[in-house]
Amino acid sequence: MTDKRVRVRFAPSPTGGLHMGGVRTALFCYLFAKKHQGDFILRIEDTDQTRYVNGAEEYIINSLKWCGIEPNEGVGFGDGPFAPYRQSERKALGIYKKYADQLIAGGHAYYAFDTAEELDEMRKRLEAAKVAAPQYNAVSRQNMRNSLTLSEDEVKKLLEAGTPHVIRLKVPRNEEIRFHDIIRGWVVVNSTQVDDKVLLKSDGMPTYHLAHIVDDIEMQMSHAIRGEEWLPSAPAHILIYRYLGLEADMPKLAHLPLILKPDGNGKLSKRDKSGLPMFPLNWYDERTKESYVGYRESGFFSEAFINMLALLGWNAGNAQEIFSKEELIHLFSLERVNKSGAKFDPEKTKWFNQQYLRKKTDTELATLFSALFAEKLSTVAAQKKTPAFIQGVCRLIKEKAHFITEFWDLGSYFFITPVSYDAEVLKKRLNPQSLSFIKEIKSALSLLPHFTATEIEHTFKSTAEKLNIPTGQVMQLFRVAITGVGGGPHLFDILQLLEKEESINRLEKALVAFEK
């Protein structure tokens, strides 16, 4: 651990909805910060104004709030000592240009005046020469229009004339760049694989490569936890810190593994066809006119979503799978984050939600059920929408469900007397003997002084025994007579909840239908 106070940032770009991979990065940052009594910051990296999407920033903030992983400082969460937290606002402070000028003065960056056409010609020239990865680097820059190839006077005139230009990092030729990653260990890259990154664009806005470094230093970040996709850029970032004389103060790096498709073949996409959402909340993309369903709107509990995400690439070192947020904070460490990609498992994701659903009290579930199905309940008789009745329904069907949204389809027969009956069960089980059983059980149940599940079960068995019918031959038909469907919760508990009058009424209606 560093002696610095732990300060980590989640720094998304407002270029679209926050994908679940981004939420996982935010989660790991949050858990790490809380584990070490540190700070978790939300910074908006909006240097690329051409890709800015209206509503994206609000979506990011609302997603973090729903997930329960709120920053203690940053955009939408209150200013700390290092505001502002939007890079577009920080540009006005002049800090990015100050650092870029320092790199220029030290001979570690240069002005490049190349037009878009000239850059395109360079790429075509390198492709024609069979260069595997055409890029602006220590070799190709020698044939371009920049302050390394032009005279000092020419450069001065171009700058004074306001000629459009960018500032590029001057990457050394054929030099080993070494850095340590908390998750991956030591990484060694030759500088021939690193291009001369643009640091400051022609509009004066910094690119990610310069901006995040400046902000991490200015905001005293102790760790930079980010996705694996940034690993190829890390050598250039190491050079920038080094050339600014800040290598000793740079945040410790941790590059998180990819989240893979269910078959493990490639990175999980926002358009994944697994059938489950890829976004925490509903998102509508104005540019593509595409709509994406969120985990929240699909009936997931935020705690289940977070629990699932935490185990995509991290493990606690034991067999435990269900963790409270407090447990995750206590157990989390970057050293236990995997190097290899983590496969997204749609069925396991549903399982997580099921576990959290089962942990809810009947009162909590009844409240959620009543709110979700208020319109359907409005047509139901008063005695079937009392809190006690709805709690009883939730208690019986929660073991069969993954989501609250499934409750009505699983248990609508509690509220609505069946008007149709499972045809397959009738075809298989309805016969003169079973019909006589339904008539007999109706009469026997009507005489019960205490209509409890225990008494109902005893009556069911004694009636079958009296008629010399195996219980297995009439159980499913008895269920269909009460519920209309061939499966569900414990049948005798269902009858107790419906109470005697309703149960007898249902058996009478079923007999009419069965005898047609």
Disulfide bonds with the S-S distance in Angstrom:
none
